[in-house]
Amino acid sequence: MTPNNSGAAAPWWKFGHVWLVVAGPALVVVASFITLYLAITRPDPVLAEDYYRQGININQTQGKETLAGSQAPAMQGRNHAATGVVPKP
């Protein structure tokens, strides 16, 4: 049995599986350049010098309001889920 060599070997770019192997890394390189472009053109905003103090002040002012106001629906829902008793409006 002899192999069927009807002609010269085809060039590498005519094989489809080669393009599957090359396409993955090429796509990653293109995506990295897009990411680099986005990182350069859209920088992160600068935080205030006293961002920590501002956060503490926000938490202190919200702490006074949350127990009476904004946390009330959540606490009612939690209590309803735990006990099954529907709260009165």
C-alpha positions as CSV (number, residue, x, y, z in Angstrom):
1,M,0.0,0.0,0.0
2,T,1.4,3.3,-1.0
3,P,0.0,6.7,0.0
4,N,-1.9,8.6,-2.5
5,N,0.3,11.6,-3.3
6,S,-1.5,13.2,-6.1
7,G,0.4,16.5,-5.8
8,A,2.5,18.7,-3.6
9,A,1.3,19.5,-0.1
10,A,-1.0,22.4,0.2
11,P,0.2,25.6,1.9
12,W,-0.5,26.0,5.6
13,W,-3.1,28.8,5.2
14,K,-5.4,26.5,3.2
15,F,-6.1,24.3,6.3
16,G,-9.1,25.4,8.3
17,H,-7.9,24.0,11.7
18,V,-4.8,26.3,11.5
19,W,-7.1,29.3,11.4
20,L,-9.0,28.0,14.5
21,V,-5.6,27.8,16.3
22,V,-4.5,31.3,15.2
23,A,-7.9,33.0,15.7
24,G,-8.0,32.5,19.5
25,P,-4.8,34.4,20.4
26,A,-5.4,37.0,17.7
27,L,-8.8,37.8,19.1
28,V,-7.2,38.1,22.6
29,V,-4.6,40.6,21.2
30,V,-7.3,42.7,19.5
31,A,-9.4,42.7,22.7
32,S,-6.4,43.8,24.8
33,F,-5.8,46.8,22.5
34,I,-9.5,47.7,22.8
35,T,-9.3,47.4,26.6
36,L,-6.1,49.6,26.6
37,Y,-7.8,52.2,24.5
38,L,-10.8,52.3,26.9
39,A,-8.5,52.5,30.0
40,I,-6.5,55.4,28.5
41,T,-9.5,57.4,27.2
42,R,-11.8,57.0,30.3
43,P,-9.7,57.4,33.5
44,D,-11.1,56.8,36.9
45,P,-12.5,59.8,38.7
46,V,-10.4,61.3,41.4
47,L,-11.7,60.9,44.9
48,A,-11.9,63.8,47.3
49,E,-9.0,64.1,49.8
50,D,-11.3,63.5,52.8
51,Y,-13.5,60.7,51.3
52,Y,-13.2,58.7,54.4
53,R,-14.5,61.5,56.6
54,Q,-17.4,62.2,54.2
55,G,-18.4,58.5,54.3
56,I,-18.4,58.6,58.1
57,N,-20.6,61.7,58.1
58,I,-23.0,60.1,55.6
59,N,-23.3,57.0,57.7
60,Q,-23.9,59.0,60.9
61,T,-26.7,61.1,59.3
62,Q,-28.3,58.1,57.7
63,G,-28.1,56.1,60.9
64,K,-30.5,58.5,62.6
65,E,-33.1,58.2,59.8
66,T,-32.8,54.5,59.0
67,L,-34.3,53.0,62.1
68,A,-37.5,55.1,61.8
69,G,-37.7,55.5,58.0
70,S,-36.0,53.7,55.3
71,Q,-35.4,50.4,57.1
72,A,-38.9,50.0,58.3
73,P,-40.3,48.2,55.2
74,A,-37.3,45.8,55.3
75,M,-37.8,45.0,58.9
76,Q,-41.5,44.4,58.5
77,G,-40.8,42.0,55.6
78,R,-38.2,40.2,57.6
79,N,-40.6,39.9,60.6
80,H,-43.4,38.7,58.3
81,A,-41.2,36.1,56.8
82,A,-40.0,34.8,60.2
83,T,-43.4,34.8,62.0
84,G,-46.0,34.7,59.2
85,V,-47.9,37.6,60.8
86,V,-48.9,40.4,58.4
87,P,-48.0,43.8,59.8
88,K,-50.7,46.4,60.1
89,P,-50.4,49.5,57.9
